[in-house]
C-alpha cells in the first residue's frame, strides 16, 4: 500500500467550519486535546504497522473517533455524513 495522506488538524477544523456554515451548529471546539487524539487514530502505529490495516479502515476511523471523543461542542450527524461523502468513496 502506498503511504496514505492523513487529514491535518487545520483541515478538520476547516471541514467543521464548512459544515457549520451549511447545516448550523456550534462552531467551537470543546476540547482541542480530544480533537487531536481523535484525528491521530487513523495514523496510529504499533511495531511499524498501522493499527487500521487499510484505507477504508483508516477513513472510517476519523468519524468514529470524532464522535466518540465529541471534540466539537456539538457533534452533528450531518457533519459526519458530509465527511463520509467527501472522503470515503
C-alpha positions in Angstrom: 0.0 0.0 0.0 1.3 3.5 -0.9 1.8 5.8 2.0 -1.6 7.3 3.0 -2.2 11.0 3.2 -3.8 11.9 6.5 -6.0 14.9 7.3 -4.4 17.7 9.3 -5.9 19.4 12.3 -6.3 22.5 10.3 -8.2 20.6 7.6 -10.5 19.0 10.1 -11.3 22.4 11.7 -11.9 23.8 8.2 -14.3 21.0 7.4 -16.1 21.6 10.8 -16.4 25.3 9.9 -17.8 24.5 6.4 -20.3 22.1 7.9 -21.5 24.7 10.4 -21.9 27.2 7.6 -24.1 24.7 5.7 -26.0 22.9 8.5 -25.7 25.2 11.5 -24.5 24.2 15.0 -21.8 25.1 17.5 -18.6 26.4 15.7 -16.4 25.9 18.8 -14.0 23.2 19.7 -14.9 21.9 23.2 -11.5 20.2 23.8 -8.6 20.5 21.4 -6.8 17.6 23.1 -9.7 15.3 22.3 -9.8 16.5 18.8 -6.1 16.0 18.3 -6.5 12.5 19.8 -9.4 11.6 17.5 -7.6 12.6 14.3 -4.4 10.8 15.4 -6.2 7.4 15.5 -6.1 6.7 11.7 -2.4 7.1 11.6 -1.7 5.1 14.8 1.0 2.5 14.5 2.5 -0.3 16.6 5.6 -2.1 15.7 5.9 -0.2 12.4 2.5 -1.3 11.2 -0.7 0.8 11.0 -3.4 -0.3 13.5 -6.0 0.3 10.9 -4.9 -2.1 8.2 -6.3 -0.5 5.0 -7.6 2.8 3.7 -11.3 2.1 4.3 -10.5 1.3 8.0 -8.3 4.5 8.3 -11.1 6.6 6.7 -13.7 5.1 8.9 -11.6 5.8 12.0 -12.0 9.6 11.5 -15.7 9.9 12.1 -15.8 7.1 14.6 -13.2 8.7 16.9 -14.5 12.2 16.4 -18.0 11.0 17.5 -16.5 9.0 20.4 -14.4 11.9 21.6 -17.1 14.5 21.0 -14.3 17.1 20.4 -16.7 19.6 18.8 -19.1 21.4 21.0 -22.0 19.7 19.3 -21.3 16.8 17.0 -23.9 16.8 14.2 -24.8 13.7 12.2 -24.8 15.9 9.1 -21.1 16.7 9.7 -20.2 13.0 9.8 -22.3 12.3 6.7 -20.7 15.3 4.8 -17.3 14.0 5.8 -18.0 10.5 4.6 -19.4 11.7 1.3 -16.3 13.8 0.7 -13.6 11.4 1.8 -14.9 7.8 1.8 -15.9 6.5 -1.6 
